[in-house]
Amino acid sequence: MNPRVDQYLIDGCMRCKYGATPKCKVNTWQTELKILREIALESGLIEEIKWGVPVYTHHGKNIISVNALKESANMTFFKGALLSDQHKILQQQGNIQSGRIAKFTNPEQIEKLIDVLISYIDEAIEIEKSGKKVPILKNPEPTPIELLQAFEEDQTFKKAFYSLSPGRQRGYTLHFLQAKQSVTRIARIEKYRAQILNGIGLNDR
């Protein structure tokens, strides 16, 4: 076992100002983090501490991390954008282009997806071995305000949008941004809502 990671689970995130206090977000998710850690360790990856959180590497390359947010315990895939994500459990955080995150709020959710997480880790390792890289846009288009508002009103819609491939997300974003008036952007978002919820790209039909 890695004593530094044990300390993370006991005292909280090393970069958190509430570390080792009851307010630390890690304290809320102790059980979930321990289960996620066990899954990560069983994958054969090397356990390290980077940026104050446990990171699991293959030949020095970052594959996944186990960490906590205020509202969830998480397994983050550094090249998650390249994963097939057949079970649609990964989410994009803000404008992060490469990483994808699987969020959990109770141990039962994790237990049901242990085999899925193991398969995702195996896929992530193979992606790293292949040398594939996530195409990074130097100047990604801003997310339309109307789309952000739609996400706030419907978290299922938000999850569905960020479960799309980066190319499909960009296709929709560009289409919405091309409308000059807000009312038109809203209309376009509503027009394609069902299509997005079904995981279909703008030009897939």
Backbone as JSON, one array per atom type, in Angstrom:
{
  "sequence": "MNPRVDQYLIDGCMRCKYGATPKCKVNTWQTELKILREIALESGLIEEIKWGVPVYTHHGKNIISVNALKESANMTFFKGALLSDQHKILQQQGNIQSGRIAKFTNPEQIEKLIDVLISYIDEAIEIEKSGKKVPILKNPEPTPIELLQAFEEDQTFKKAFYSLSPGRQRGYTLHFLQAKQSVTRIARIEKYRAQILNGIGLNDR",
  "N": [[0.83, -1.2, 0.0], [0.38, 2.3, -0.57], [1.58, 4.68, 1.51], [1.18, 7.44, 1.31], [-1.13, 7.66, -0.17], [-2.87, 6.35, 1.53], [-2.9, 8.27, 3.51], [-4.14, 10.33, 2.17], [-6.75, 9.31, 2.02], [-7.37, 9.29, 4.68], [-6.86, 11.88, 5.8], [-7.71, 13.65, 3.87], [-7.81, 15.6, 0.81], [-4.63, 16.66, -0.27], [-4.24, 19.17, -1.27], [-6.35, 20.57, -0.43], [-7.9, 23.12, 1.43], [-9.31, 22.42, 3.61], [-8.29, 20.05, 4.43], [-7.88, 17.18, 6.52], [-9.86, 17.97, 8.23], [-13.32, 18.01, 9.36], [-14.74, 19.24, 7.3], [-13.61, 18.59, 4.9], [-13.93, 17.45, 1.59], [-13.23, 14.85, 0.92], [-13.78, 13.29, 3.15], [-16.49, 12.75, 3.05], [-16.75, 10.8, 1.16], [-15.38, 8.44, 1.81], [-15.79, 5.56, 1.8], [-16.54, 5.05, -0.87], [-14.27, 6.0, -2.25], [-12.31, 4.21, -1.35], [-13.2, 1.8, -2.47], [-13.01, 2.39, -5.21], [-10.28, 2.76, -5.34], [-9.35, 0.17, -4.78], [-10.19, -1.15, -7.1], [-8.61, 0.18, -8.97], [-6.03, -0.57, -8.12], [-6.11, -3.32, -8.54], [-5.94, -3.42, -11.23], [-3.34, -3.47, -11.97], [-1.9, -1.2, -12.42], [0.48, 1.38, -11.56], [0.59, 2.97, -8.46], [0.57, 6.33, -7.55], [1.15, 9.61, -6.1], [-0.04, 12.55, -7.37], [-0.45, 15.98, -7.93], [-1.7, 16.11, -5.51], [-3.53, 14.01, -5.38], [-4.46, 10.49, -5.7], [-2.94, 8.87, -8.39], [-2.86, 6.67, -11.16], [-0.61, 4.85, -13.01], [0.92, 3.74, -16.13], [3.88, 2.53, -17.14], [4.9, 5.05, -16.52], [3.04, 6.78, -17.66], [0.1, 8.64, -17.24], [-2.94, 7.12, -16.45], [-5.45, 6.77, -15.02], [-7.17, 8.52, -12.34], [-8.12, 8.67, -8.88], [-10.42, 10.43, -7.1], [-12.04, 13.1, -5.23], [-14.92, 15.16, -5.49], [-17.03, 17.82, -4.34], [-19.62, 16.84, -4.61], [-19.39, 14.15, -5.28], [-17.64, 10.95, -5.52], [-14.92, 9.97, -7.58], [-13.72, 8.43, -10.62], [-11.28, 9.25, -12.78], [-10.47, 9.36, -16.18], [-7.64, 9.9, -18.0], [-7.33, 10.05, -20.78], [-9.96, 9.92, -21.55], [-11.66, 10.85, -23.54], [-11.1, 9.34, -25.75], [-12.06, 6.86, -25.22], [-14.45, 4.25, -25.86], [-16.75, 4.19, -24.35], [-19.17, 2.62, -23.99], [-21.13, 2.17, -22.13], [-21.97, 4.61, -21.36], [-21.1, 6.18, -19.08], [-19.33, 8.16, -18.61], [-18.36, 11.58, -18.13], [-17.84, 14.89, -19.34], [-15.87, 17.45, -17.98], [-16.49, 20.72, -17.75], [-14.59, 22.63, -20.02], [-12.59, 20.8, -20.47], [-10.74, 18.92, -22.64], [-9.6, 16.38, -23.03], [-9.75, 14.57, -20.75], [-12.12, 12.42, -19.04], [-14.76, 11.77, -16.74], [-16.0, 9.52, -14.28], [-18.64, 9.52, -12.15], [-19.66, 8.9, -8.76], [-22.03, 8.32, -6.17], [-22.67, 6.6, -4.2], [-21.75, 3.43, -2.67], [-23.02, 1.23, -3.87], [-23.54, 1.93, -6.53], [-20.97, 1.8, -7.62], [-20.27, -0.88, -7.17], [-22.01, -2.19, -8.92], [-20.88, -1.55, -11.3], [-18.33, -2.56, -11.47], [-17.11, -4.48, -13.22], [-17.43, -3.11, -15.61], [-15.88, -0.78, -15.17], [-13.36, -1.97, -14.91], [-13.04, -2.96, -17.51], [-12.99, -0.53, -18.89], [-10.65, 0.58, -17.86], [-8.77, -1.27, -18.84], [-9.11, -0.77, -21.57], [-8.25, 1.87, -21.65], [-5.56, 1.57, -21.0], [-4.65, 0.15, -23.24], [-5.07, 2.08, -25.19], [-3.18, 3.97, -24.4], [-0.84, 2.47, -24.79], [-0.91, 2.27, -27.53], [-0.21, 4.75, -28.36], [-1.95, 6.71, -29.13], [-3.31, 10.0, -29.33], [-5.29, 12.61, -27.91], [-6.99, 14.8, -29.99], [-6.38, 18.16, -29.64], [-8.06, 21.15, -29.48], [-6.88, 24.33, -30.15], [-8.17, 26.75, -29.87], [-10.95, 26.33, -28.68], [-14.45, 26.45, -29.48], [-16.68, 28.68, -27.77], [-19.1, 27.59, -25.37], [-22.47, 27.97, -26.12], [-24.51, 30.29, -24.35], [-27.19, 29.71, -24.14], [-27.19, 26.96, -24.39], [-25.81, 26.19, -22.1], [-27.67, 27.03, -20.24], [-29.71, 25.25, -20.82], [-28.49, 22.92, -19.99], [-28.37, 23.38, -17.22], [-31.04, 23.22, -16.57], [-31.67, 20.63, -17.23], [-30.12, 17.93, -16.3], [-29.78, 15.39, -17.33], [-29.81, 15.8, -20.05], [-27.48, 17.34, -20.25], [-25.54, 15.44, -19.5], [-25.86, 13.63, -21.58], [-25.06, 15.17, -23.79], [-22.31, 15.65, -23.23], [-21.47, 13.09, -23.35], [-21.25, 12.51, -25.94], [-19.0, 12.11, -28.76], [-16.01, 14.16, -29.05], [-15.97, 15.38, -31.58], [-18.66, 15.3, -32.41], [-19.83, 16.85, -30.41], [-18.64, 19.32, -31.0], [-19.68, 19.75, -33.52], [-22.43, 20.22, -33.0], [-22.17, 22.46, -31.31], [-21.04, 24.42, -33.01], [-23.13, 24.61, -34.86], [-25.2, 25.65, -33.29], [-24.04, 28.07, -32.51], [-23.92, 29.45, -34.89], [-26.33, 30.63, -35.28], [-27.63, 33.86, -35.11], [-29.41, 35.13, -33.39], [-30.65, 34.81, -30.04], [-33.11, 33.51, -29.61], [-33.28, 31.9, -31.83], [-31.1, 30.21, -31.44], [-31.98, 28.85, -29.16], [-34.2, 27.53, -30.24], [-32.92, 25.83, -32.05], [-31.48, 24.19, -30.31], [-33.57, 22.9, -28.96], [-34.69, 21.57, -31.1], [-32.83, 19.6, -31.67], [-32.64, 18.21, -29.33], [-33.76, 15.62, -28.65], [-32.33, 14.02, -30.4], [-29.71, 14.35, -29.47], [-29.99, 13.27, -26.91], [-30.27, 10.66, -27.61], [-27.76, 10.0, -28.37], [-26.9, 10.7, -30.91], [-25.18, 12.21, -33.59], [-25.02, 15.5, -35.16], [-24.94, 15.28, -37.96], [-25.4, 12.62, -38.39], [-27.66, 11.44, -39.36]],
  "CA": [[0.0, 0.0, 0.0], [1.08, 3.56, -0.63], [1.2, 5.44, 2.71], [0.71, 8.78, 0.96], [-2.52, 7.52, -0.58], [-3.6, 6.08, 2.77], [-3.06, 9.55, 4.2], [-5.17, 11.05, 1.41], [-8.05, 8.79, 2.42], [-7.6, 9.59, 6.1], [-6.84, 13.31, 6.11], [-8.31, 14.46, 2.82], [-6.97, 16.05, -0.3], [-3.46, 17.4, 0.19], [-4.29, 20.56, -1.72], [-7.6, 21.13, 0.06], [-7.67, 23.93, 2.63], [-10.01, 21.78, 4.72], [-7.69, 18.74, 4.66], [-7.8, 16.71, 7.9], [-10.96, 18.54, 9.02], [-14.62, 17.43, 8.97], [-15.28, 19.89, 6.12], [-12.95, 18.12, 3.69], [-14.83, 16.69, 0.71], [-12.84, 13.44, 0.9], [-14.41, 12.6, 4.27], [-17.85, 12.35, 2.66], [-16.72, 9.7, 0.19], [-14.35, 7.48, 2.19], [-16.09, 4.2, 1.35], [-16.51, 5.03, -2.33], [-12.89, 6.16, -2.69], [-11.58, 2.98, -1.07], [-13.6, 0.8, -3.47], [-12.41, 2.8, -6.48], [-8.85, 2.51, -5.22], [-9.14, -1.28, -4.91], [-10.33, -1.47, -8.53], [-7.42, 0.71, -9.65], [-4.88, -1.38, -7.75], [-6.23, -4.64, -9.15], [-5.67, -3.3, -12.67], [-1.92, -3.63, -12.21], [-1.27, 0.1, -12.61], [1.33, 1.86, -10.47], [-0.08, 4.0, -7.67], [1.41, 7.47, -7.18], [0.43, 10.83, -5.73], [0.26, 13.7, -8.22], [-1.4, 17.07, -7.73], [-2.41, 15.89, -4.26], [-4.52, 12.93, -5.46], [-3.9, 9.24, -6.21], [-2.92, 8.71, -9.85], [-2.43, 5.31, -11.5], [0.17, 5.02, -14.24], [1.46, 2.6, -16.87], [5.17, 2.95, -17.68], [5.06, 6.49, -16.31], [1.98, 7.54, -18.3], [-1.11, 8.72, -16.43], [-4.09, 6.42, -17.02], [-6.64, 7.17, -14.27], [-6.98, 9.01, -10.98], [-9.25, 8.51, -7.98], [-10.48, 11.71, -6.39], [-13.36, 13.5, -4.73], [-15.49, 16.48, -5.62], [-17.99, 18.05, -3.27], [-20.86, 16.09, -4.8], [-19.2, 12.78, -5.73], [-16.34, 10.3, -5.62], [-14.75, 9.88, -9.03], [-12.59, 7.84, -11.31], [-11.03, 10.09, -13.94], [-9.66, 8.77, -17.24], [-6.91, 11.02, -18.58], [-7.65, 10.1, -22.2], [-11.33, 9.41, -21.62], [-12.31, 11.25, -24.79], [-10.83, 8.31, -26.74], [-12.73, 5.62, -24.84], [-15.71, 4.01, -26.56], [-17.8, 4.51, -23.38], [-20.38, 1.95, -24.43], [-22.14, 2.2, -21.07], [-22.35, 6.01, -21.17], [-20.92, 6.57, -17.68], [-18.31, 9.2, -18.53], [-18.8, 12.95, -18.32], [-16.82, 15.91, -19.57], [-15.88, 18.51, -16.98], [-16.23, 22.03, -18.33], [-13.99, 22.62, -21.35], [-11.49, 19.85, -20.53], [-10.94, 18.23, -23.91], [-9.09, 15.01, -23.05], [-10.2, 13.74, -19.64], [-13.53, 12.14, -18.79], [-14.9, 11.4, -15.35], [-17.13, 8.69, -13.86], [-19.01, 10.01, -10.83], [-20.42, 7.97, -7.94], [-22.52, 8.92, -4.92], [-22.85, 5.55, -3.19], [-20.98, 2.23, -2.99], [-23.78, 0.31, -4.72], [-23.32, 2.32, -7.93], [-19.66, 1.31, -8.03], [-20.31, -2.34, -7.18], [-22.72, -2.63, -10.12], [-20.11, -1.23, -12.5], [-16.94, -2.98, -11.31], [-16.63, -5.09, -14.46], [-17.37, -2.04, -16.61], [-14.71, 0.05, -14.88], [-12.18, -2.76, -15.24], [-12.91, -2.98, -18.97], [-12.6, 0.81, -19.3], [-9.23, 0.74, -17.53], [-8.02, -2.07, -19.82], [-9.15, -0.04, -22.84], [-7.4, 3.07, -21.49], [-4.17, 1.12, -21.06], [-4.36, -0.18, -24.64], [-4.99, 3.35, -25.91], [-1.88, 4.56, -24.07], [0.18, 1.66, -25.45], [-0.96, 2.53, -28.98], [0.35, 6.07, -28.64], [-2.98, 7.63, -29.59], [-3.43, 11.26, -28.59], [-6.55, 13.32, -28.08], [-6.81, 16.06, -30.74], [-6.69, 19.3, -28.79], [-8.35, 22.4, -30.18], [-6.19, 25.44, -29.49], [-9.17, 27.77, -29.52], [-12.27, 25.69, -28.77], [-15.57, 27.39, -29.52], [-17.37, 28.84, -26.48], [-20.41, 26.95, -25.27], [-23.53, 28.99, -26.12], [-25.19, 30.5, -23.06], [-28.48, 29.02, -24.2], [-26.92, 25.54, -24.16], [-25.49, 26.08, -20.68], [-28.94, 27.14, -19.51], [-30.42, 23.98, -21.03], [-27.83, 21.94, -19.12], [-28.78, 23.64, -15.84], [-32.43, 22.8, -16.41], [-31.82, 19.2, -17.5], [-28.82, 17.3, -16.13], [-29.72, 14.24, -18.23], [-29.43, 16.37, -21.35], [-26.08, 17.72, -20.13], [-24.73, 14.21, -19.52], [-25.94, 13.06, -22.93], [-24.25, 16.0, -24.69], [-20.9, 15.43, -22.96], [-21.15, 11.7, -23.66], [-20.96, 12.46, -27.38], [-17.59, 12.27, -29.11], [-15.64, 15.57, -29.18], [-16.36, 15.88, -32.9], [-20.11, 15.51, -32.43], [-20.08, 18.01, -29.55], [-18.23, 20.53, -31.72], [-20.63, 19.95, -34.61], [-23.62, 20.86, -32.45], [-21.81, 23.78, -30.8], [-20.91, 25.32, -34.16], [-24.46, 24.82, -35.44], [-25.94, 26.55, -32.41], [-23.4, 29.39, -32.51], [-24.14, 30.11, -36.17], [-27.56, 31.41, -35.19], [-27.28, 35.17, -34.57], [-30.33, 35.52, -32.33], [-30.8, 33.86, -28.95], [-34.31, 32.72, -29.79], [-32.98, 30.89, -32.85], [-30.23, 29.21, -30.81], [-32.85, 28.04, -28.3], [-35.0, 26.68, -31.11], [-32.06, 24.78, -32.59], [-31.19, 23.26, -29.21], [-34.77, 22.08, -28.74], [-34.88, 20.72, -32.28], [-31.91, 18.47, -31.64], [-32.57, 17.66, -27.97], [-34.01, 14.18, -28.67], [-31.22, 13.41, -31.13], [-28.56, 14.35, -28.55], [-30.3, 12.31, -25.85], [-30.1, 9.32, -28.17], [-26.37, 9.8, -28.73], [-26.75, 10.84, -32.36], [-24.53, 13.44, -33.99], [-25.79, 16.42, -36.0], [-24.98, 14.82, -39.35], [-25.43, 11.16, -38.43], [-28.87, 11.01, -40.07]],
  "C": [[0.87, 1.26, 0.0], [0.68, 4.42, 0.56], [0.7, 6.84, 2.4], [-0.74, 8.75, 0.52], [-3.39, 7.2, 0.62], [-3.88, 7.38, 3.5], [-4.1, 10.41, 3.5], [-6.56, 10.62, 1.86], [-8.39, 9.11, 3.87], [-7.79, 11.08, 6.34], [-7.51, 14.18, 5.07], [-7.31, 14.9, 1.8], [-5.84, 16.93, 0.19], [-3.47, 18.86, -0.24], [-5.55, 21.26, -1.24], [-7.36, 21.91, 1.35], [-8.36, 23.35, 3.85], [-9.44, 20.4, 5.04], [-7.55, 18.44, 6.14], [-8.83, 17.37, 8.81], [-12.27, 17.92, 8.55], [-15.2, 18.03, 7.7], [-14.69, 19.35, 4.82], [-13.87, 17.22, 2.88], [-14.51, 15.2, 0.68], [-13.56, 12.65, 1.99], [-15.79, 12.06, 3.92], [-17.85, 11.05, 1.87], [-15.68, 8.64, 0.51], [-14.59, 6.08, 1.63], [-15.97, 4.08, -0.16], [-15.07, 5.12, -2.86], [-12.08, 4.89, -2.47], [-11.92, 1.89, -2.09], [-12.97, 1.12, -4.82], [-10.91, 2.54, -6.48], [-8.54, 1.02, -5.4], [-9.22, -1.71, -6.38], [-9.09, -1.02, -9.29], [-6.2, -0.15, -9.37], [-4.91, -2.75, -8.42], [-5.95, -4.61, -10.66], [-4.21, -3.49, -13.01], [-1.18, -2.32, -12.46], [-0.45, 0.49, -11.38], [0.65, 3.03, -9.77], [0.92, 5.09, -7.25], [0.52, 8.59, -6.65], [0.9, 11.95, -6.65], [-0.83, 14.73, -8.01], [-2.26, 16.84, -6.48], [-3.44, 14.79, -4.27], [-3.86, 11.66, -5.97], [-4.05, 9.15, -7.73], [-2.31, 7.34, -10.16], [-1.84, 5.33, -12.91], [0.6, 3.69, -14.84], [2.73, 3.07, -17.57], [5.32, 4.47, -17.63], [3.98, 7.37, -16.92], [0.71, 7.49, -17.44], [-2.29, 8.04, -17.14], [-5.39, 6.88, -16.35], [-6.22, 7.84, -12.96], [-8.26, 8.72, -10.19], [-9.29, 9.75, -7.11], [-11.91, 12.02, -5.96], [-13.68, 14.93, -5.12], [-16.5, 16.64, -4.49], [-19.18, 17.13, -3.36], [-20.65, 14.63, -5.18], [-17.78, 12.29, -5.51], [-16.16, 9.91, -7.08], [-13.57, 9.02, -9.45], [-12.44, 8.63, -12.61], [-10.1, 9.38, -14.91], [-8.98, 9.9, -18.01], [-7.13, 11.16, -20.08], [-9.07, 9.56, -22.44], [-12.06, 9.76, -22.89], [-12.12, 10.2, -25.89], [-11.51, 6.98, -26.41], [-14.06, 5.47, -25.58], [-16.91, 4.33, -25.67], [-19.15, 3.91, -23.77], [-21.5, 2.02, -23.39], [-22.54, 3.62, -20.67], [-22.25, 6.44, -19.7], [-19.95, 7.73, -17.52], [-18.89, 10.58, -18.83], [-17.6, 13.85, -18.58], [-16.98, 16.98, -18.51], [-15.51, 19.84, -17.64], [-15.68, 21.91, -19.74], [-12.78, 21.7, -21.46], [-11.7, 18.94, -21.74], [-10.55, 16.75, -23.87], [-9.73, 14.12, -21.99], [-11.71, 13.56, -19.6], [-13.64, 11.54, -17.4], [-16.14, 10.54, -15.12], [-17.43, 9.04, -12.41], [-19.87, 8.98, -10.09], [-20.82, 8.64, -6.62], [-22.88, 7.87, -3.88], [-22.11, 4.3, -3.62], [-21.69, 1.28, -3.96], [-23.6, 0.64, -6.2], [-22.0, 1.74, -8.45], [-19.68, -0.21, -8.17], [-20.96, -2.87, -8.46], [-21.87, -2.46, -11.38], [-18.65, -1.67, -12.42], [-16.38, -3.55, -12.61], [-16.5, -4.06, -15.58], [-16.14, -1.18, -16.41], [-13.42, -0.69, -15.22], [-11.96, -2.78, -16.75], [-12.49, -1.61, -19.5], [-11.11, 1.05, -19.03], [-8.37, -0.03, -18.52], [-7.97, -1.35, -21.17], [-8.24, 1.18, -22.79], [-5.92, 2.71, -21.57], [-3.78, 0.82, -22.51], [-4.24, 1.09, -25.49], [-3.63, 4.0, -25.66], [-0.75, 3.8, -24.76], [0.25, 1.98, -26.94], [-0.36, 3.88, -29.36], [-0.67, 7.09, -29.13], [-3.03, 8.88, -28.71], [-4.78, 11.89, -28.89], [-6.3, 14.59, -28.88], [-7.27, 17.23, -29.87], [-6.92, 20.55, -29.64], [-7.7, 23.56, -29.44], [-7.16, 26.52, -29.06], [-10.57, 27.18, -29.64], [-13.39, 26.73, -28.73], [-16.23, 27.49, -28.15], [-18.7, 28.12, -26.5], [-21.48, 28.03, -25.24], [-24.22, 29.09, -24.76], [-26.51, 29.74, -23.02], [-28.31, 27.52, -23.94], [-26.58, 25.3, -22.69], [-26.75, 26.16, -19.83], [-29.75, 25.85, -19.63], [-29.81, 22.89, -20.16], [-28.27, 22.11, -17.67], [-30.18, 23.12, -15.57], [-32.61, 21.29, -16.56], [-30.45, 18.52, -17.45], [-28.67, 16.06, -17.03], [-29.29, 14.67, -19.63], [-27.95, 16.74, -21.35], [-25.18, 16.49, -20.23], [-24.71, 13.62, -20.91], [-25.05, 13.84, -23.9], [-22.77, 15.7, -24.5], [-20.49, 13.97, -23.11], [-20.88, 11.52, -25.15], [-19.46, 12.57, -27.62], [-17.28, 13.76, -29.24], [-16.07, 16.17, -30.52], [-17.84, 16.17, -32.99], [-20.48, 16.71, -31.56], [-19.77, 19.31, -30.32], [-19.2, 20.82, -32.86], [-21.89, 20.66, -34.14], [-23.31, 22.28, -31.99], [-21.71, 24.8, -31.93], [-22.27, 25.64, -34.77], [-25.27, 25.79, -34.59], [-25.37, 27.97, -32.46], [-23.65, 30.16, -33.81], [-25.42, 30.94, -36.18], [-27.25, 32.74, -34.49], [-28.16, 35.58, -33.4], [-30.49, 34.41, -31.3], [-32.0, 32.95, -29.14], [-34.1, 31.61, -30.82], [-32.08, 29.8, -32.28], [-31.05, 28.28, -29.91], [-33.66, 27.06, -29.13], [-34.17, 25.53, -31.68], [-31.74, 23.73, -31.52], [-32.37, 22.33, -28.97], [-35.0, 21.12, -29.9], [-34.04, 19.45, -32.2], [-31.81, 17.79, -30.27], [-32.72, 16.13, -27.98], [-32.85, 13.44, -29.35], [-29.99, 13.29, -30.24], [-28.77, 13.32, -27.44], [-30.11, 10.87, -26.32], [-28.68, 9.05, -28.66], [-26.07, 9.94, -30.21], [-26.14, 12.2, -32.7], [-25.39, 14.25, -34.95], [-25.98, 15.86, -37.4], [-25.03, 13.3, -39.48], [-26.63, 10.62, -39.21], [-28.94, 11.66, -41.45]]
}
